[in-house]
Amino acid sequence: MAARTKLKAPTAVPIQSWTYDFLAAYDVLASKSLTVREAERNISGGVIKINQEIESYMGRLFERDEETYDIPICFVGDQSKNDSNPIRTHIRALAHGPQEARRRAARALAVKLALATPGTTKEGLLVVMVGQHSGTTRVVLWRFGAGASLSLVTKKEGEAELKVNLRTFTKGTQYFKAALFEGSSARTAFWEGQVRDTQSHAREVDHARYWVNDFLEAQSSITDARGTKLLETAIKATNKELKDPAHQANLTQAARLAATQKGMRTSLSRFADNLLPEVREAFLRHAGSERVREAIFTVDRTTALRRFGARRVLINGRISLQAPNDAFGREVVMGQPDGAGETTITIRGRITREEVRSNDA
Amino acid sequence: MTPARDSELGKAYSARREALERVRDAVLADLRDIVEEDPLVERVTGRVKSIEQFLKKAGKLRADGQPKYLYPLEEIQDQVGLRIIVKFDGERDRVRDEVLTIFRPVEDRFHQPEEADRFGYEATHLVCLVPPDIREKTVSPIDFFELQVCTLFQHAWAEANHDVGYKSKGKLSWEEQRMIALTAANAWGADRVFEELRHKEGSATTK
């Protein structure tokens, strides 16, 4: 056994409330596009005995707070696999299985991570930890990158040992990907979790592809259409509240941009980052809780156009009527064409501005 | 189930009914928003499971005599159940796909009797996660709700069977069970006939 370094975490966090009963770590080499057998050869490590030093170090990371795990995800049942999800099955085995089942599940996750890791990504360290507290079980997975303060000193299955390197503590704790799952032993538990990726710029990173979609086989907890709908609802509520035309214009411009950017991944929080401070503040008041605000989605163009888009009607080739889609049927009511092909259009509302312009356009 | 557990569960379930009604209404509003202009959707309905039905289900036993649900409040997934009724069988999958643009499913299957020579309950059966915004808005005590997509005939059969056949399960004679199966076969046949006629006349909607 390697000599232990007496270590004290930089920030003291009370972790006594959790009982840790499983820890495993694997060095994982990128194995995307390789076979499972080849990927198995690209991982090394195993179950780790939890000593005081490791408990102190990992326990601090194990603790959940909104700053650490900020993006809600969920597994999606796969019809072809009897509505189960293979990663969820491993997570449940880790949470409530016997020791051997836990070991197998941790190893299977390491292989899965290897298979999901593209060749451009350097070797990483997967750490799996399980803790219990008041009838709740928490499973946390981390992938630490090169230069992390944790390393495997003995990699052989059954004798694996983790070492904490105090000198790189700060750097190591700053850069990792993590996923946290928590639940009871009910068979319906562990469908949802939270992830964090500190290895890329948090606001820009596309969590979905590598860590969430490819490794965890999970998705953001809201669908694209739902996210777009929530965005629209928050925009409308904010718009009603704003009095300053410049603020309203800022919001409208951001909404139009969101609606037209194809395939843009966003969240209500990310959308808010592009707004003026006063507008942002108002928008976030209407954007729901942290959990809702941080859910990632791609702006759904069909939904966005239906909700943010405008409809333009040209009458007799010279009168143009343009209104937001949702105004049709409300403020703007179009009747059925009569025998001569003429339609009665009724506009009902308060005139908020009127101006005379040249007729060049 | 012991009377003590029954009473405790009943109280816990009663305490959450109001919140369950809020969840039902919120999901119902979302579903109506999706299908309200769809001429091939007959209607959308929703219900919160009654206390009696909940306790009955919670008390179910497995073949080995052990309780089927160790945590009924968490594990019974149809505390809130909704149903979308479509006019034609060929529309079920399309409507299901539209619903899944806004809800995440953990179960998604077509329920039908396994044996080819049997007739009974048929419907697209989804178990979906309560989305985070609805969970927050309604202070939802549940993580899942159940959603069925079925035809008018499947719906009619399920409703009648629920009142007559399902509740009398175990008390019906072989012949009575055959008669109920016959009505299910008739519903299946009616869906087939209308679907075929619709296609024949080229009126199937691709919407």
Chai-1 contact restraints between the chains, C-beta under 6 A:
chainA,res_idxA,chainB,res_idxB,connection_type,confidence,min_distance_angstrom,max_distance_angstrom,comment,restraint_id
A,C74,B,R104,contact,1.0,0.0,6.0,A-B,restraint_1
A,C74,B,L129,contact,1.0,0.0,6.0,A-B,restraint_2
A,V76,B,R104,contact,1.0,0.0,6.0,A-B,restraint_3
A,G77,B,P105,contact,1.0,0.0,6.0,A-B,restraint_4
A,G77,B,V106,contact,1.0,0.0,6.0,A-B,restraint_5
A,G77,B,E107,contact,1.0,0.0,6.0,A-B,restraint_6
A,Q79,B,D108,contact,1.0,0.0,6.0,A-B,restraint_7
A,D83,B,E107,contact,1.0,0.0,6.0,A-B,restraint_8
A,A186,B,Y71,contact,1.0,0.0,6.0,A-B,restraint_9
A,A186,B,E74,contact,1.0,0.0,6.0,A-B,restraint_10
A,A186,B,E75,contact,1.0,0.0,6.0,A-B,restraint_11
A,R187,B,E75,contact,1.0,0.0,6.0,A-B,restraint_12
A,T188,B,E74,contact,1.0,0.0,6.0,A-B,restraint_13
A,T188,B,E75,contact,1.0,0.0,6.0,A-B,restraint_14
A,W191,B,V106,contact,1.0,0.0,6.0,A-B,restraint_15
A,S221,B,P132,contact,1.0,0.0,6.0,A-B,restraint_16
A,I222,B,P131,contact,1.0,0.0,6.0,A-B,restraint_17
A,T223,B,T101,contact,1.0,0.0,6.0,A-B,restraint_18
A,T223,B,I102,contact,1.0,0.0,6.0,A-B,restraint_19
A,A225,B,T101,contact,1.0,0.0,6.0,A-B,restraint_20
A,A225,B,I102,contact,1.0,0.0,6.0,A-B,restraint_21
A,R226,B,I102,contact,1.0,0.0,6.0,A-B,restraint_22
A,R226,B,P131,contact,1.0,0.0,6.0,A-B,restraint_23
A,L230,B,D133,contact,1.0,0.0,6.0,A-B,restraint_24
A,G288,B,D133,contact,1.0,0.0,6.0,A-B,restraint_25
A,G288,B,E136,contact,1.0,0.0,6.0,A-B,restraint_26
A,S289,B,E136,contact,1.0,0.0,6.0,A-B,restraint_27
A,R291,B,P132,contact,1.0,0.0,6.0,A-B,restraint_28
A,V292,B,P132,contact,1.0,0.0,6.0,A-B,restraint_29
A,V292,B,D133,contact,1.0,0.0,6.0,A-B,restraint_30
